[in-house]
Every structure is written in C-alpha cells, then in structure tokens.
Amino acid sequence: MWKRHRRYAADGTWDSVLATLLGHAESRGLIDWEVSVDSTINRAHQHGTNLPRHTGGTLELQESSRRAP
C-alpha cells in the first residue's frame, strides 16, 4: 500500500482526486472558503534547536561537560 501511495503522490493522482472532489463540493455549495489567520508567535528554547551553540568556550570544555554524570 505504501508503494502505491507514493506512486500516486509522485504522479499527481492524489492532486487530481482532491481537485475533482473540491470541484464537486464547490459546485453544490458545500465549501465555505472563509480563511482565518493566526499571528501567534512561538519561540523555541535556546536549546530546542539543532543549531550549534557558540558560547565562547572551547569545544573540549563543552564536550567534557556533556560526559559528566
């Protein structure tokens, strides 16, 4: 089933199915195209990213602190 799903996604079958369904629903007035946008800002904790952290210390000091029990 996964291979079929990926093949349909790659060749545009799912896009065609969605477009057909949306077209039928819209022609019957079943879709309300109202949009709501939320401008909430979420900040990640400084350690919540996968970017390296530059603290000014040497790499050896940072590595040794990670090994501490």
C-alpha positions as CSV (number, residue, x, y, z in Angstrom):
1,M,0.0,0.0,0.0
2,W,2.8,2.4,0.8
3,K,4.4,2.0,-2.6
4,R,1.1,2.7,-4.3
5,H,0.5,5.8,-2.1
6,R,4.0,7.2,-3.0
7,R,3.4,6.4,-6.7
8,Y,0.1,8.2,-6.7
9,A,1.6,11.2,-4.8
10,A,4.5,11.4,-7.3
11,D,2.4,11.1,-10.5
12,G,-0.2,13.6,-9.3
13,T,-3.1,11.2,-8.8
14,W,-3.9,12.5,-5.3
15,D,-3.9,16.1,-6.6
16,S,-6.3,15.1,-9.3
17,V,-8.6,13.3,-6.8
18,L,-8.6,16.3,-4.5
19,A,-9.3,18.8,-7.3
20,T,-12.2,16.6,-8.5
21,L,-13.7,16.3,-5.1
22,L,-13.3,20.0,-4.3
23,G,-14.9,20.9,-7.7
24,H,-18.0,18.7,-7.0
25,A,-18.3,20.0,-3.4
26,E,-17.9,23.7,-4.5
27,S,-20.5,23.3,-7.3
28,R,-23.0,22.1,-4.7
29,G,-22.2,25.0,-2.4
30,L,-20.7,22.7,0.3
31,I,-17.5,24.6,0.8
32,D,-17.1,27.8,2.7
33,W,-13.8,29.4,1.6
34,E,-13.5,31.7,4.6
35,V,-9.9,31.9,5.9
36,S,-8.7,32.7,9.4
37,V,-5.1,33.6,10.1
38,D,-3.5,33.4,13.5
39,S,-0.4,35.6,14.0
40,T,0.7,33.9,17.2
41,I,4.5,33.8,17.7
42,N,6.0,30.7,19.3
43,R,9.7,30.9,20.4
44,A,11.8,27.8,20.8
45,H,14.0,27.5,23.9
46,Q,17.7,28.2,23.1
47,H,18.5,24.5,23.4
48,G,15.4,23.5,21.4
49,T,17.1,24.0,18.0
50,N,19.5,21.8,16.1
51,L,21.9,24.6,15.5
52,P,25.3,24.7,17.2
53,R,25.6,26.9,20.2
54,H,28.6,29.3,20.4
55,T,29.3,30.1,24.0
56,G,32.9,31.3,23.5
57,G,34.3,28.3,25.3
58,T,36.4,25.6,23.6
59,L,34.9,22.6,22.1
60,E,36.8,20.3,24.6
61,L,35.2,22.1,27.6
62,Q,31.7,21.7,26.1
63,E,32.2,18.0,25.3
64,S,33.6,17.2,28.7
65,S,30.6,18.8,30.4
66,R,28.3,16.6,28.4
67,R,30.0,13.5,29.7
68,A,29.7,14.4,33.3
69,P,27.3,12.1,35.3
